[in-house]
Amino acid sequence: MNRRDFLMKSGVAAAATASLGNGAVAQTAVTKSGKAPSRKPNIIVYLSDQFRWDFVGANGANSSTKTPNLDAMAKRGKNFTHAVTNQPVCAPARSVLMTSRFATETSVWHNGPALDNTLPTLAGELRKAGYTSNLIGKWHLAPSAEKDGGGPGYVKPEYRGGFLDLWEGANALEHTSHPFYGSLFDGDGKEIKFEDQYRVDFLTDRTEKFLRQKHDKPFFLFVSQLEPHQQNDENRMVGPKGSAARFINAHVPPDLRALPGDWHQQLPDYYGACESIDASVGRIRKVLHETGQAENTIFVFISDHGCHFMTRNQEYKRSTHNSSVRIPLIIDGPGFEGAQQIPELTGIINVAPSLLEAVGVPVPKTWKGRSFLPLLNDTAAREAWPNKELIQISESMTARTIKTPDWTYCVADISGARKAASPKYLEWQLYDQRNDPHELVNLAGRKEYLDVAKQLRGELAELLQYAGEGTPEIQPATLYP
């Protein structure tokens, strides 16, 4: 089944057709000053690792979080309130973001392998269109093993996914740095050290330095923060000094408070780290205004996955639940002006084609995502939007999920084998998003929901075929646990 056939079958032909007419958004956009920009907009994708969607104040689910800068972005631009990752773990999610292909197609179906360097990437396509492509922070798409030409630090040019201009990164930043000291590596492998400074602030300093330079071409900048992700070798989140004390009695999200986990210990520092990310976004926005670049820069705030604080398995993500898969997605700038909440369900796989379309760059035909630009101003496109996303889960289990506004339906390989895909799955989880948004009651196997499960099983099978996984057997659950 090719992409057009799948779109037709999913009932989104209208949305796809509508999107074809928006390819020159950047060329016709007018700034607040009333003048058309002299060149294509710059693009900044700011990724905060493991940042839950409900820790953005503008999403209205958390009264304790302090995110005034992100809230201001949401008031200026587009807030995608039901965005999800298509793979809730670091490297696979980043591979989907950069290639608009599913993780099983990028070679990065779990942490460790290198990104397939034959695939078109967002950085590479923008560079072909006259942009510079630049990275500051964490990459995580080069080989993890030194014997394979990789490692946690320096990343060779062939493993950079098209980021061939400024490079100040580390493949696994959590292994080359700690919250208050550590190293990045430049494009030639020279170490860039920091100490006695919070990691978020250090990366923001490097970003400010880049933005204050003269740019003869439009730029794409990927700012990839590690926070609020845990510091792996300490097995804990670490906020700025003194920040945890301010959040010692902060709001506990309902999906956490009912379940055992380590949220009791980790939430204060997690809140502090999120607060520092917000301050970083504010600093970058300030620099853009001071340098006259704000009105011609598309700014994307996103995360690769959420965090369930060991309530769903023995780590922090890699599950089908909202706490793992729902992510913040806020976009401001040319083509995205004007406060608007976008409630349609959209995956991280759709970000790259949307950005290319927004700046008038052709979208590779091999990409599996679809532009969400029509959702901004086309009623027919919103009505035709499929509102379903495939989520591939690896490492904690081999599992597949279809996410819709009403349901989460997950199937799993119950053998426990760790592999890219399975020829056989068993219905594992079914959650009613309307009546149980915190996903505390698993309905898989209940006779009252057999028809719902059957419908979702068929829709999941279609998505698996579209993702190149063929037609694995899915066994219905026969017992209610």
N, C-alpha and C positions, 0 to 999 in steps of 0.2 A: 504494500500500500504506500503510495507516495504522499507527500505532504498535502498537496491539494485535495487528493481523495479523502485523506483523513479529516481535513478541515470541513469538507462538504459533509462527511458522515457525522461529524460532531455538531453540525448545525451552526458553524461559525463562518460560513462563506461570506455572509454579509459583512462581518467584522473584518475579514481578510481583504475583501474588495474595498471597503472604506479606507483601509490603511494605505492602499496603494496610492491614494491621491495626496498623501501628506508628506511626501519625500522631500519637499523643499521648505520645511518649517523654518530651518535656520536662515535660509536665504531671504525669507519674507518677514521674519520677525522684526518688530520695531521695539527699541528700548524705551524706557520711561521718559527719556529726554525727547522722544519723538523722531529720533534718527535711526535709520537702518544701520546695523553693524557693518563695519568695513570688511569683515572676514567671518568665517564660520565660528560659532561659539566654542570656547574652551569647554572641556569636560573634566570635572573632578568627581571621582567615585571614592567616597570615604567609607571604608568598611571597618566596623567595630566588631571584633570577634566575640561571639557568644552573647550578644546583646538582645535580651528579650524584648518583644514588641510592646509589652505592657509596662515597660520601664521608660517609655516616652510619655511625658505628661500629656501631650496633645491627644493621645489615644484614650484618655479618660478612664483608665482602669487602675490608677495608682496615685493616691494623694500624697505619698511620701517622696516620690522621685523628684529630683530637681534638674529639669532640662529646659531652661528658658530659651536657649538658642535653637534647639531642635523644635520647640513649640513655635518659635517665631518663624522658622522655616515652613512649618506646616500651615501657618497663617498666610504666608506669602505664596506658597506653591501647592503641589499635589501630594496628598498623604494617602498612600495605598494601605488601607486599614486591614486588609486581609491578604497580605503578601505572605508567601511561604517559600521555604527552601525546598529544592527537589532532592536534596541529600543532606541529612542533618549531621554532618561532620565536616571538619575544616577543609581538607584538601579536595575531596570530591565536590563539595559545594562550590569551591572556587573554580574548579575545572568547568562546572556547568555555567557559572557566571561568565567566564571568559570565552567559552566556545559555543554557547547556546546549543549544546548537545547534552544528552543524559550521561551520567557518570560512567555507565557501562560502555559508553561509546568513546570516552575520552582517554581510556586506559587507567583513570584514577578512580576506581570504584571503591577504594579504601585508602587510608593514609599510607604513603610510602612510594608508590610508583611515580614515574615522571609523566607529565602531560604529553599526549601524542602530538609531536611537533609537525605533523602533516596537516593538522586541522586549522582552518582559519580561526583567528582569535580577534577579539574586540580591539586589542592593541595593534595587531598587525593590519587589520582593515582600516583603522583610522590613520595609521602611518602611511599606508598606500594612498590615502586620500589627502595627504599633505600635512597631517598632524605630526607632532613629536609625541612619543609614548614614553611615559616616565613613571617610575615606581619608588615609593618610600615606605619601608616597613617590611611586613611579613609577606612571603610569597607562597611557599609550601607546595609548589608544583614541579620542583626538580626532584631527581632521585634522592631518596633519603639516605641511601648507603653510599659511602665513599668508593666502594669497589665498583659501583655502577656509574661513577663520574660525578656523584653529588655529595650530599652531606648536609649538616644543619646550617652552615654559614654561607660562604661565597657560592654564587650561582653562575655557571658558565653561560655565555650568550645564547648558545643553542637551546638552553632550558628556560629561557625567560619569556616565552610566549609572545614575542613581538615587542617587548619593552626594551628597545635598543637605544634609547637616548639616556636621560638621567637614570641611574640605578643606584639606590642606596638602600639595600635590603639584606635580609637573611632568609634562607629557605625555611628554617624553623626558628623563628625569633625567640620562642620560649626556651630554646636550648642554647642560644648565644647571648642571652641577656636575662637579667632579673629586674624586678620593678624599679630598682634605683641604680643599676649599673649594667654595663654590657657592651655589645658591639653590633654594628652593621658593617656591610662591606660594599665598597663602591664597584663600579663596572670593571675595574682592573684588579679587584681583589684586595684593595687596600682597606685596612681595618679602620672604622670610624667608631671611636670609643666614647662612652659617656659614663659619668659617675656622680653620685650625690644629686641626682635629678630624677624625677619621676619619668618613667619610660614614655608615657603619653606626651608629656611636655617636651621631651627630647625630640620625638618624631614630629611634633608640631613646629619646633624650632627649625628643623630641616625643611619642612614644608614652607614655612615663611621665607626662608632663604631662597628657595626655588621661585616662589611667587614674586618676589621683589626683583628678580633678574629680568633683563630685557628679553622678550620673546618675539622672534621674527615670524613665527608660525603659530597657528592655534595649537594648543597643547591638550593632551589627555594625561591626567595625573591620577594615579591610583595611590591613595593614602591608606595603608593597611595597618591599623592598630591591632595590638594583641589584647589589650584590655577590653572588657572585663573578664576575659578568659583566665582560668586559674594558672598560677605558676606551677608547672608540672612537677618539678622536683621538690616543691614544698607542699604540693597537694592542697592548695588553698588559693582563694582570691586575695589580692592585695590592693587596697585602695591607697590614695595619697596619705601621707602621715597625718594622723588626727581625724581623717574623714570618717572612719568607722564609728567613732564615738558619737557623731551627730546622727547616726542612723541605727542606734542600738535598739530602739523600740519602733522601728519603721514597719510599715504595712507588710504583711505576709500574704502573697497572692493565694487565693483560695485553692488553686490546684496543688499547692505545696503543703498548706497547713494541715490538710487531712491525712497526709502520708508521711511515713518515716523517710528520713534523708539527712543531709548535713546542712540544710538551709538555716537551721538555728545558729550555726557557727559562721556561715559564709555570707549571709545576706548583708550585714553591715558593710563589709569591705566591697561587696558587689555594688551596693548603692554608691559608695564612694568612688569606685572606678567608673561607673556610669556618669556620675557628676563630672568627673575629669574629662571624659570624652565630650560631653556637652560643652564644657569650657573650651576645649580644643577646637570644636566646630565654630564657636563664637570668635576665637582668635583668627581663624582662617578667613571667616567672613569679613572681619574687620580689615584684614590685609587686602582682600579683594577690593573692598571699597576704597581704601587708601591708595591703591595702585590703579584705580579706574577700570578694573576688570570685572567688577561684580555684575554689571548689566549684560555682559556678554560671556557669562560662564554658567553652564549647566552644572548644578551641584546635586549630587546623589548621596544620600545617607542610607546605608544598608548594613545588614549583618549577614553572616554566612549561615547561622542557625541560632537557636535559643539555648535555654539551660533549664534542666529540671532538678538540679541539685540532688541527684542520686535517689529521687523518689520513684523512678520508673525502672531503673536498672542500676548497676554498680558504678556508674560514672555520671556524666553530665548531659549527654545528648544521645544521638543514635536511637531514637525511639519515634514512634508514630504520633506522639502526643503534641498538642498545641505548644506546650512549654518547650519542646524541641524544634518544632518546624515553623511556627509563626515568627516572622521577623519584621522589624521596622523597615519601611521603604518610603522615603520622603524625597521628592525631587523639586527643585526650584531653579528658575532661570529661563532663558529664551525657549519659548514653546511650552513652558510649564508654569507660567505666571497665573496668579489668581488663586485664592484659597479655595480648595475643593477636596473633599474626601471621596476617594474612589473605593467603594465597597466590594467591587468584583474581586473574585479570587484570582490571584496571579502568582506565577512562580518566578523564581530567580532566573530560570531559563529564558524568560521573556525580556530581561533587562537589556542585554546587548543589542538585539534587533531594534528595540525601541529607541535606544540612543543613536544608533546608526541612522534610523529613519528621521530622527529629530534634527540631525545635522546634514541631511541630504546625501548620505553615503549609502551605496547599494548594499543590501543585505545578502550575504552568501546563500545560495539556494540550498546548501546542505544543512543549514541551521534548522533546528527543530522548534525553537521558540517562535512566538509571534509578537508583533508589536502591540503594545497596549495603548498607543497614542489615540486610536479612535475612541477609547473610553472617556477621553477628556471632554469631547464635545459632540459626540454622535449618539443620539438616542437609540437608533437602530442597531448600532454596533454593540451598545451595552446590552440590549435585549438579546442579541445573538451570541454574546460571549459565552463560551462553554461552561465557565465556572467549575472546572475540575482540573486537578493537577495530579500527576504521578509522582510519588515520593519513593525513592529507592533507599533501603536501609541496609547497611553492611556493618561488619565487625561485631556489634553486639548480637546480631542475628542476621540471617539472610531473609529479608522480608520486603514486601511491596505494599504500598498504600495508595488508595485513591482518596483524595480530599475534595469534598464539595462543601458548599455553605451549610448544608444540613447534616452531612454525615462524614465520619472518618471510618474507613473500612480497610483493615490490614490483614494480609495473609503472610504466613511464615513457613520456612522450611524447618520443621520441628526436629530434624536430625541434629541441629546445632552446627552443621558444617558452615565454615566460613568460605564463601565463594562468590564470584561475580553475580551469578544468577542460578536459579534452581529449576529443574524440569517439573518439580512438584511442590505445591504449597497447600497448606491447610488454613482455613479461615481461623483467624486468631483474635481479632479485636473488631468491635463495632461500637461506635459512640454516636449518640444523638446530640448534635451540636446545638440544637434549639433548647432542649430540655436539660442537657448536661454539658454545658460549655467547658466545664473544668475536667471532664472526662474521668469521672470517678466510678461509673457503672458500665462495665463491659457487657454488651447485649449479644455478643456472638453466640449463636446456638439457641437463642430463645425463639420459640415457635411463632410468637407474635411478629417477629421481624424477619422471618424466612423469605418473604417476598422482597423486602428491602435488600436483604443480603444477595438474593439472586440478581436483582437489577444492578447492584454495584459490582458484583462479580463479573457480569458481562461487560460493564463499562471499563473495569480494570483490565480485562482481557484485551480490549481494543487499544488501550493506552500502552500495554506491554508490547503489543504488535508494532505500534508506532515507534516505540523506543528501540526496536530491533531485537527484542527478546523472544520473538516467536510466539508460540501458544502453549505455555506451560499448563499442566493440569492443576486445577484449583479444587480441592475437596471441600465441600460444605462442612461446617461444624455440625455435629450431631448431638452434642451434649452441652447443656448450659452449665458452665463451671460454677 
